[in-house]
């Protein structure tokens, strides 16, 4: 069976290679210029749009600006009521400042300023404190008590490069220490900042106060229960036979360093009342189309995908609190504008659909919504070409995710993209980021995932993460515009090949995305 599968893939690859060679590079590719990308990115990712956070007026302003560029370019709107906009609601759940309260030793502590929740866990706890040092002495009995510990920042076990290294160390320290004390039976945990924690107290408070987001009625981001690794007998969220019960989550709080003098005294009375609140707030996808020229194939679509949102105004780093997201994902957003201009100048046989997904940073919410409520049938999508962060790192390296199992869902599409790279950017491709063993899990963190899960051929173009990722340093002046132009041409030509070949790329037999 394995030999047969290899033979089938070889045939598919050879057929795709032959089809790619039959599609000439269009002259319109020359309209993709560095100066246009630079102009658009300084407009989209400059301070005036304040980081484009989903659910804010800043995201709305950025979305209106993007739609206006598509209108000027000549795209046909594909949103609601003749507009470029497809609206959806984000369901936001956060701890309520009004309904929550905390008293220690009879003294009230104001949430988010005197003390900050460090998780979304709710609950009512009335009890007494026990000071457990840094938490390493397991002989201290914390069962049923409010355990107070001093922070031990750590980078051990951290699997992501989001935010600054200092913030990650503080967050991981809180997570590790609170989890250990919860397993030991603590009714609640208060972690008191050290010097590094104090420097990052405002960061923890501002990020935690946002809560969690979802979209009701969207597609699945992860594999259904019982499928994939870890599904076992219990499925996702269930218990496999014989697995130990997990402790119930408890309130976790993070206190200022100055509070240690009071909190280290064991036996103080504590009243914790953490309540949540839930509400909907709008976000939006921006969608336009360039119709194909072939009377039959124009009903099929190559989809170019980006997200227009980023992280907004957050905690300051070196005096800057606007997280502009130039690379993430202003880079692909302006690339799509350049591709759209080239497509209008020289349309393809199949139609080209341009989608800017809202609220990607809140959990791929825009793409989850559109995948469940597509403006054209999913079956008519020949391919989804998604980009995320395509303007940084070494000038001659890049990655394309979805080119190797288990993420690859179309060998034919992969071959078309590789051919396009050979004819444009000629990047040395780093395949490590596409491996399921990669610590970042990068494949699953962008807007191609909902489509790939629904068996639409999909690829993810990227130049990968860097030290400015999800910090205020991700600004337009740090982009390599020559590289961004080459990445844009690579995405463009890949799409052009898909849009003009006789046979659209097929899904590999037996593909099933498991995570």
C-alpha positions in Angstrom: 0.0 0.0 0.0 2.9 2.4 0.9 4.5 1.7 -2.5 1.3 2.4 -4.3 0.9 5.7 -2.4 4.4 6.8 -3.4 3.7 5.9 -7.0 0.4 7.9 -7.0 2.2 10.9 -5.5 5.0 10.7 -8.1 2.4 10.7 -10.9 0.6 13.7 -9.3 3.9 15.5 -8.9 5.0 14.9 -12.4 1.6 16.0 -13.8 1.7 19.2 -11.7 5.2 19.9 -12.9 4.2 19.6 -16.5 1.2 21.8 -16.0 3.3 24.5 -14.2 5.7 24.5 -17.1 2.9 25.2 -19.5 1.9 28.4 -17.7 4.1 31.4 -18.6 5.1 34.0 -16.2 2.8 37.0 -16.9 4.2 40.4 -17.7 2.0 41.9 -14.9 4.4 40.6 -12.3 6.6 43.6 -13.1 3.9 45.8 -11.5 4.9 44.4 -8.0 7.3 47.1 -6.8 9.2 47.7 -3.5 8.1 51.3 -3.4 4.5 50.4 -3.4 4.9 47.8 -0.7 6.8 50.3 1.4 4.2 53.1 0.9 1.3 50.8 1.8 3.0 49.3 4.8 3.9 52.6 6.4 0.2 53.5 6.0 -1.2 50.3 7.4 1.3 49.6 10.1 2.1 53.1 11.2 1.3 54.5 14.6 -2.0 56.3 13.5 -3.8 52.9 13.2 -2.6 52.0 16.7 -1.9 48.4 16.1 -5.3 47.4 14.5 -6.5 45.3 17.5 -9.5 43.1 16.7 -12.8 44.4 18.1 -11.6 48.0 18.3 -12.2 51.1 16.2 -8.6 50.8 15.2 -9.3 47.5 13.4 -12.3 49.1 11.8 -10.3 52.0 10.5 -7.6 49.6 9.1 -10.3 47.5 7.5 -12.0 50.5 5.9 -8.6 51.6 4.6 -7.9 48.2 3.2 -11.3 48.0 1.5 -10.8 51.4 0.0 -7.5 50.2 -1.6 -9.3 47.2 -3.1 -12.0 49.5 -4.4 -9.5 51.9 -6.0 -7.7 48.9 -7.5 -10.9 47.7 -9.2 -11.9 44.6 -7.3 -15.5 43.6 -7.1 -16.8 43.5 -3.5 -17.8 40.1 -2.2 -19.0 41.0 1.2 -22.5 41.7 2.6 -25.0 44.0 0.8 -22.6 45.0 -2.0 -19.7 45.9 0.3 -16.3 44.4 0.9 -17.2 43.5 4.5 -18.3 40.2 6.0 -19.2 40.8 9.6 -19.0 38.4 12.5 -19.1 38.7 16.3 -16.3 37.7 18.6 -17.5 36.2 21.9 -15.3 37.6 24.6 -15.1 36.2 28.1 -13.1 38.0 30.7 -12.9 38.5 34.5 -15.3 41.2 35.6 -13.7 44.1 37.4 -17.1 45.2 38.7 -18.4 41.8 40.0 -15.0 40.6 41.4 -13.3 41.5 44.6 -10.4 40.5 46.8 -9.6 41.1 50.5 -6.5 39.9 52.4 -6.2 40.4 56.1 -9.2 42.7 55.9 -7.6 44.9 53.3 -9.1 45.3 49.8 -6.9 44.8 46.8 -7.9 46.5 43.5 -7.8 44.1 40.6 -5.4 44.9 37.7 -3.6 47.6 39.8 -2.9 46.3 43.3 -3.0 42.6 42.3 -3.8 41.0 38.9 -5.5 37.7 38.0 -3.0 35.6 36.1 -5.5 33.2 34.6 -9.2 33.3 33.6 -10.1 30.9 36.4 -13.2 32.0 38.4 -14.3 31.0 41.8 -15.1 32.0 45.4 -12.5 31.2 48.0 -12.8 32.1 51.7 -9.8 30.8 53.7 -6.4 31.6 55.2 -3.0 32.1 53.7 0.1 29.9 54.0 3.4 31.2 53.0 5.3 28.6 51.0 8.5 30.4 50.1 9.3 29.9 46.5 7.1 26.8 46.4 10.0 24.3 46.2 9.5 22.9 49.8 6.9 20.2 49.2 6.7 19.5 53.0 4.6 22.7 53.5 1.0 21.7 53.6 -1.0 23.9 51.3 -4.2 21.8 51.1 -7.3 23.9 51.2 -5.3 27.1 51.9 -4.4 30.1 49.8 -0.8 29.4 49.0 1.5 32.5 48.7 4.9 32.1 46.9 7.6 34.3 45.6 8.1 34.2 41.8 10.8 32.1 40.2 10.9 33.2 36.6 11.9 30.5 34.2 12.3 29.9 30.5 12.2 26.1 30.9 9.3 24.6 29.0 8.5 27.8 27.1 7.5 26.8 23.5 6.9 30.1 21.9 8.6 33.4 21.1 5.5 35.6 21.6 6.3 38.9 23.5 9.6 39.7 25.2 11.9 37.0 26.8 11.5 38.7 30.2 7.7 38.5 29.9 7.8 34.9 28.9 10.0 34.0 31.8 7.7 35.7 34.3 4.6 34.1 32.7 6.1 30.7 32.6 7.2 31.0 36.3 3.7 31.9 37.3 2.3 29.0 35.3 4.8 26.4 36.6 4.5 27.4 40.3 0.7 27.8 40.3 0.3 24.4 38.6 2.5 22.6 41.1 0.6 24.2 44.1 -2.7 23.4 42.5 -1.7 19.7 42.3 -0.7 19.8 45.9 -4.3 20.9 46.8 -4.1 24.7 47.2 -7.5 26.4 47.1 -5.9 29.5 45.4 -2.4 30.7 44.6 -0.9 34.2 45.0 2.5 34.6 43.3 4.4 37.7 44.6 6.7 39.4 42.0 10.4 39.5 42.2 12.3 42.3 40.5 11.8 40.9 37.0 8.1 40.2 37.8 7.7 43.8 39.0 9.0 45.1 35.7 6.4 43.0 33.9 3.5 43.4 36.3 1.7 45.9 33.9 2.3 43.5 31.0 0.7 40.6 32.8 -2.3 42.7 33.9 -2.9 44.3 30.5 -2.7 41.0 28.6 -4.7 39.0 31.1 -7.5 41.6 31.3 -8.4 40.9 27.7 -9.7 37.5 28.6 -10.4 34.8 26.0 -12.1 35.0 22.6 -14.1 32.6 20.3 -16.5 32.8 17.4 -19.8 31.1 17.7 -20.8 29.3 14.5 -17.3 29.1 13.1 -15.5 26.1 11.7 -13.3 23.8 13.9 -9.8 25.0 14.5 -8.7 21.6 16.0 -9.5 18.0 15.2 -12.8 16.7 16.6 -12.8 14.7 19.9 -11.3 11.2 19.5 -9.2 12.0 16.5 -5.5 12.7 16.3 -2.7 12.3 18.8 -3.9 12.3 22.3 -7.4 11.4 21.3 -7.0 8.0 22.9 -10.0 6.5 24.6 -11.2 9.7 26.0 -10.9 12.1 23.0 -10.0 15.8 23.3 -11.0 17.0 26.7 -11.9 13.6 27.9 -10.1 11.0 30.1 -8.5 8.0 28.5 -8.9 4.8 30.5 -6.8 4.8 33.7 -5.6 8.4 33.3 -5.5 10.3 36.6 -8.0 13.0 37.2 -6.8 16.5 36.7 -7.2 19.0 39.6 -9.9 21.6 39.3 -8.5 25.0 38.2 -8.2 27.5 41.1 -7.8 31.3 41.1 -4.3 32.4 40.4 -3.2 36.0 41.3 0.0 38.0 40.8 0.9 40.6 43.4 3.4 43.4 43.5 6.7 42.9 45.1 5.9 45.5 47.7 3.1 43.3 49.0 5.5 40.6 50.2 5.9 42.2 53.7 2.1 41.6 54.3 1.6 38.4 52.3 4.4 36.4 53.8 2.5 36.3 57.2 0.8 32.9 57.4 -2.8 32.7 58.6 -4.3 35.8 57.2 -8.0 35.7 56.3 -8.7 35.8 52.5 -11.8 36.4 50.5 -11.5 35.9 46.8 -14.5 36.4 44.5 -13.6 36.2 40.8 -16.6 36.4 38.4 -16.6 36.4 34.6 -18.5 38.4 32.1 -19.3 37.6 28.5 -20.2 39.8 25.6 -20.0 40.1 21.8 -18.0 42.6 19.9 -17.7 42.9 16.1 -14.9 42.1 13.8 -14.8 41.8 10.0 -13.4 40.0 7.0 -12.6 42.0 3.9 -13.3 40.2 0.6 -12.9 41.1 -3.1 -12.6 39.3 -6.3 -11.1 39.6 -9.8 -13.2 37.6 -12.2 -11.6 35.0 -14.4 -11.6 35.2 -18.2 -12.6 31.6 -18.9 -16.4 31.1 -19.1 -16.1 27.8 -17.3 -13.0 28.1 -15.0 -14.1 31.6 -13.8 -16.4 29.8 -11.4 -13.3 28.4 -9.6 -11.1 30.5 -7.4 -7.5 30.8 -6.2 -7.7 32.4 -2.8 -5.1 34.8 -1.5 -5.3 35.1 2.3 -4.0 37.5 5.0 -5.1 39.0 8.2 -5.4 42.8 8.8 -5.4 42.8 12.6 -2.6 42.9 15.1 -2.2 43.4 18.9 -3.1 47.1 19.3 -2.0 49.2 22.3 -0.5 47.1 25.1 2.3 47.4 27.6 5.3 49.6 26.8 8.6 48.3 25.8 11.4 50.9 25.7 8.7 53.6 25.8 6.6 52.3 22.9 3.2 50.8 23.6 1.8 50.6 20.0 2.3 47.1 18.7 2.1 47.9 15.0 2.5 44.4 13.5 4.4 45.5 10.3 5.6 42.0 9.6 2.7 40.4 11.4 0.8 40.7 9.2 1.0 44.0 7.5 3.6 42.4 5.2 1.2 39.9 3.6 -1.6 42.4 3.7 0.2 44.9 1.5 1.5 42.0 -0.6 -2.1 41.1 -1.4 -2.7 44.7 -2.5 0.2 44.5 -4.9 -1.0 41.1 -6.2 -4.5 42.4 -6.7 -3.2 45.3 -8.8 -1.3 42.9 -11.0 -4.3 40.7 -11.3 -6.6 43.5 -12.4 -4.0 44.5 -15.0 -3.8 40.9 -16.3 -6.7 38.6 -15.2 -6.4 34.8 -15.2 -8.6 32.0 -16.4 -9.9 31.2 -12.9 -11.1 34.0 -10.6 -8.9 35.3 -7.8 -10.5 35.9 -4.4 -8.7 38.1 -1.9 -9.6 37.7 1.8 -8.3 39.7 4.7 -9.4 37.8 7.8 -10.2 39.7 10.9 -9.3 38.7 14.5 -6.6 36.3 13.5 -4.6 37.2 16.6 -7.6 36.3 18.8 -7.5 32.7 17.5 -8.0 32.6 13.7 -11.6 33.8 14.3 -12.1 35.5 10.9 -11.0 32.4 8.9 -12.9 30.1 11.1 -16.0 32.2 10.4 -15.4 32.4 6.6 -14.6 28.7 6.3 -18.1 28.0 7.9 -19.8 30.8 5.9 -17.8 31.1 2.6 -18.8 33.7 0.0 -18.2 31.1 -2.6 -18.5 27.3 -2.1 -15.5 25.7 -0.6 -15.6 23.1 -3.4 -14.9 25.9 -5.9 -11.7 27.0 -4.2 -8.8 25.6 -6.2 -6.3 26.6 -3.5 -5.8 28.8 -0.5 -2.5 30.6 -0.5 -2.0 32.2 2.9 0.9 34.4 4.0 1.9 35.5 7.5 5.1 37.4 8.3 6.9 37.5 4.9 9.3 40.4 5.3 12.1 39.6 7.7 15.2 37.4 8.5 17.9 36.3 6.0 17.3 37.8 2.6 17.6 34.4 0.8 15.7 32.0 3.1 11.9 31.4 3.5 9.5 28.7 4.4 6.4 27.3 2.9 4.3 25.2 5.3 2.1 22.4 4.2 4.8 20.8 1.9 5.5 17.7 3.9 3.3 15.2 5.8 1.3 15.4 8.0 0.6 18.9 6.9 0.8 18.5 3.2 -2.7 18.1 1.7 -1.9 18.6 -2.0 1.3 17.4 -3.7 0.2 19.0 -6.9 -0.1 22.4 -5.2 3.3 22.0 -3.5 4.9 21.3 -6.9 3.3 24.5 -8.4 4.7 26.6 -5.5 8.2 25.1 -5.8 8.2 25.8 -9.5 7.1 29.4 -8.8 9.9 29.8 -6.3 12.4 28.6 -8.9 11.1 31.2 -11.3 10.9 34.2 -8.8 12.4 34.4 -5.4 14.7 31.4 -5.6 14.6 31.1 -1.8 16.4 28.4 0.1 13.5 26.8 1.8 13.7 25.9 5.5 11.5 22.9 6.1 12.1 22.6 9.8 9.2 24.9 10.6 6.8 22.6 8.8 7.6 19.6 11.0 5.1 18.5 13.6 7.9 18.2 16.1 8.8 21.9 15.8 8.3 23.6 19.2 6.4 26.5 17.9 3.7 24.5 16.2 3.8 27.3 13.5 1.7 25.5 10.9 -1.4 25.7 13.1 -1.1 29.4 13.9 -2.4 31.1 10.7 -5.5 31.4 8.6 -5.0 28.5 6.1 -5.7 26.0 8.8 -9.6 26.1 8.7 -9.5 25.6 5.0 -6.9 22.8 5.0 -9.0 21.0 7.7 -12.0 21.2 5.3 -9.9 19.6 2.4 -9.2 22.8 0.4 -5.6 22.6 -1.0 -3.7 25.1 1.2 -0.2 26.5 1.7 1.3 28.9 4.2 4.1 31.3 3.0 6.3 32.8 5.7 9.8 34.0 6.5 9.2 32.8 10.1 9.5 34.3 13.5 12.0 36.8 14.9 12.9 38.6 18.1 10.4 41.5 17.3 7.5 39.1 17.0 4.5 40.4 19.1 6.4 43.3 20.5 6.2 47.1 19.7 9.4 46.7 17.7 7.7 45.1 14.8 7.6 48.4 12.8 7.7 49.2 9.1 11.3 50.5 9.2 12.5 47.0 10.1 11.1 45.3 7.0 13.4 44.0 4.2 11.4 45.4 1.3 13.5 43.8 -1.4 12.8 40.4 0.2 9.1 41.3 0.7 8.8 42.1 -3.1 10.3 38.7 -3.9 8.0 36.9 -1.5 5.0 38.8 -3.1 6.1 37.7 -6.5 6.4 34.1 -5.3 2.9 34.1 -3.9 1.6 35.8 -7.0 3.2 33.4 -9.5 2.0 30.4 -7.4 -1.5 31.7 -7.6 -1.2 32.5 -11.3 -0.1 28.9 -12.1 -3.1 27.5 -10.1 -5.4 29.9 -11.8 -4.4 29.0 -15.3 -3.5 25.2 -15.3 -6.0 22.9 -17.0 -6.4 20.7 -13.9 -6.7 22.3 -10.5 -4.5 20.9 -7.7 -6.1 17.8 -6.1 -6.3 16.9 -2.4 -3.9 14.0 -1.6 -5.7 10.7 -1.1 -6.3 10.0 2.6 -5.3 13.5 3.9 -6.7 14.2 7.3 -5.3 17.0 9.5 -4.9 15.7 13.0 -4.6 18.3 15.7 
